[in-house]
Amino acid sequence: FPDNFFDVVVESFAKFQDSLLGPENRHYLPFTGSVFLFILFSNLLGLIPGFPAITTTVWINVGMAVVVFVYFNLQGIKANGVFGYLKHFGAGTPLWIAWMVFPIEIISTLFRVLTLNLRLYWNISADHMVLGTFTEMVPFLLPVVFYAFGTFVCFMQAFVFTTLTMVYILLATQHEEH
């Protein structure tokens, strides 16, 4: 590939992140870019015959989801302070109902680990099962279509996981309106 191909890819990714987080938050780019590349190449590895996609292992996905969870919470605390960040879990609700909203918000934030994990696991597992089934049924020509589809699915799953990571960072770091 020519040198400028990778420049275009990185710049496109940076512009996409800017559209979600804003250009002032480019300092998150190394993290989000690393998440994207790790998931993409892990998924693509599974398209090579004889290699499993490591993202079809629940524990790899749990590890990635926990890293994302810790990262966006730390960034939220860094941006808002501990008490300011805790306000995100019930800010704006009347005090008489805040006792119920706060635990619900905490639980919904904790569930992000589970949803990130399972979304990636099931989508990549299903994609590789379909690819394996059609490759065994018709070993000539037809698998090319499914490899192209599999490549698209690998990219989209990395894109979705990374987009959710960016959204979680945005939600954690936004400041309370005064």
N, C-alpha and C positions, 0 to 999 in steps of 0.2 A: 504494500500500500504506500502511496505517496505520503510524505510527511504532513502535508496539509489536511489529509483525511482525518487524522487523529485530532488535529487542531479544530476542525469543524465539529467533530463528535463532542469534544470537551466543551467547546463554546456553546453548542446546542444544549448540552446538559446544564451548563451554568445559566443559560437564559431561561431554561425551564424552571430551575430552582429559583431564579430571580422572580419569575412570575408568581410563584407561591409564597416565598419568604421575603422577597424584596431584595434589591441589590445591596442594601446595607448589611445583609446577613450572608454574604459570600463566605464568611469564615466557617460556615457549616459545610461548605462544598467538599473538603477532604473526607469528612465523615460520610456524607450521603453518597459521594462518588465511590468510596470504598465499599459501602453496603451494596450499591448497584453492581459494581464489577464482581464482587465476590459471589453474589447470587447468580448473576448472568453466567459467569464461567462455570460455576458449580452445576447449574442446570444444563448448560451446553455439553459438559463432560459426559452427562448421561446419554447423549445422542450418539456417542462413539460406541460401536458394538463392543461389548465386554466390560464397559465401565458403567458403574452405577452412578446415578445422579445423587450426590451426597445430600441434596435437599429432599430426597425421599426418606431420609432418616429424621425422625421426629426430634431427636436430641440436638442435631445440628441446627435445626430451625428454632428450637427452644433457646439455644445459646445465642443465636442472632437476635431473636426477639427480646431476650433479657438484656443484651448489650444495648439495643435501641431503647428499651424501657429505662434503663439506668441513665443513658445519655440524655434523653429528652427531659427527664425529671431533674437531673443535675443542671441542665441548661436553664430550666424554668426557675430553679432555686437561685442560680447565678444571676439571672436577669431580674428577678423580683424579690429576692431575699426569701428566707424560709416562710415567714408569716405572710408575705405578699403572695407567695406561690400557693400556700394553703388556702388563701381566699378564692383561688380559682375553683375550688371544689364546693363552693356554696355562695359565692359572691352574688349579691343582688337579691338573695332570697330573704324573706322576712325571718326574723329570729325564731319565731314560733314554729317554723317548718324547717329551719336550717339543720336541726338535729337529725332530721330524716334525710335531707338532700345530701349532706356531707358524706355519710357512709355509702350512699348509692353512687355518688361521683367517684369515690375512692375505689369501689368495686369495679365500676365501669372502666376506670383507668387500668386497674390490674388485669382486666380481661383482655386488654390489648395484646398482652404477651400471648395468650391463648389464640386469639383470632389471627394475629400475624403468623404464628406457627402453623395452625391448621389450614389456613388459606393456601399457603405455599405448599405444604405437604400434600394435600389432596389434589390440587391442580397439577403439580408436577408428576405425582404418582399416576393420576389418570391419564395424562398425556403419554407417559412412557408405557403404560399398559396398552393403550390404543396403538401406539407405534409398534410395540412388540407383537401384538396380535396380527396386525395387517402385514407386517414383515414376514411372519411365519406363514400366513395364508397365501400371499402372493409375493414371492421373493424378488420378482423382477418388475421394474418400472413403477408400479404403484407405490412402493415405499418412498420414492423420491418426493411424492406429493406430501406424504405424512412426515417426512424429515423436514420439509419446508414449513409445514404447519407446526411441527415440534419446535423448530427454531423460533418461530413467531411466539409460541406459547412461552418458551424460555425467556425471551426478551420481555414479554408483557408481564410475566410474574415478577421479574426483577424490577420492572418499571412500577408496578402496583405497590410492591413492598417498599420501594424507595419513596414513592409519592406519599404513602401513609406515614413513613418516617418523617418526611418533611412537614406534613400536616400536624403530626404530634409535636414536633419541635415548635411549630408556629403557635399551636394552642398553649403550650407550656410557657413560652417566652413572651406572649403578648402581655402588654401592661394594662392594668385596670384603668378604665375610663373614669375621669374625675368629673 
